[in-house]
Amino acid sequence: MKNPGQVAIALALIGLFAITTPVLAQDSIPAPDDVSAPPADTEVTESGLATKVLQAGTGTEHPGPQATVQVHYTGWTTDGKMFDSSVVRGEPAGLPLNRVIPGWTEGLQLMVEGEKRRLWIPEELAYAGRADQPAGMLVFDVELLRIQTAPTTPPAPADVAAPPAGAEVTESGLASKVLEPGTGTEHPTRKSEVTVHYSGWTTDGVLFDSSVMRGEPASFPLNRVIEGWTEGLQLMVVGEKRRFWIPEKLAYKGQEGAPKGMLVFDVHLLHIN
């Protein structure tokens, strides 16, 4: 897994972030016959997005522009080359509609649960010439499996600006306080893999990453994350919730594109894997 915070940076890109894993050609799903251009029976919106329903849905509610949806999808360029598919990977994708390409944000709002729809997305509603992304019009077959209830944005802690007087401070300068005692007795080691829920803020109270908002806990080895996490998680036991104030020297150290300065994380240790 990427370091906490890198996920938020990736999501900030206006891209269909599920397009991350190249799919081998032998696993390709054949392109539809009408992949090269929308047929005459498609619906076309004012933006130029063309769609047609492949299978009627069973739901009645449409997702809003801020909704998170669970989908299966396959995408092709107009020459019939498949570039991504959750179907091939065998795992549906959970996507927040305000963090994907504009054609998806618009197109998914036309759908209901259970519906399958084909989308012809003009380049200006797709990657708009971005390097290392599929170029031109893109064609997607999408099945809307579920509209997920949007979680409430975690509010910044009252003490986000600086560690309070009662915080524990280690020799490295990492400060923390227990928010809820754990139920376990074992502490992870720096080589352990752990599963957690977390939210992270800058000291001015801006939320920059949250597994809680994504509705999915994160798993990662402790020797592959920022130093403040490697050290801090070893203080915890399963079930514990703890707040960390991580100095920049134990966080991203001024890394380009990463959150700057001291970072504050609320972490709930769910499992030591």
Secondary structure, DSSP 8 states (H G I E B T S, - for coil): ---TTHHHHHHHSSS-TTTTS---GGG-----TTTTS--TT-EE-TTS-EEEEEE--S------TT-EEEEEEEEEETTS-EEEEHHHHTS-EEEEGGGS-HHHHHHHTT--TT-EEEEEE-GGGTTTT-TTS--S-EEEEEEEEEEE---------TTTTS--TT-EE-TTS-EEEEEE--S------TT-EEEEEEEEEETTS-EEEEHHHHTS-EEEEGGGS-HHHHHHHTT--TT-EEEEEE-GGGTTTT-TTS--S-EEEEEEEEEE-
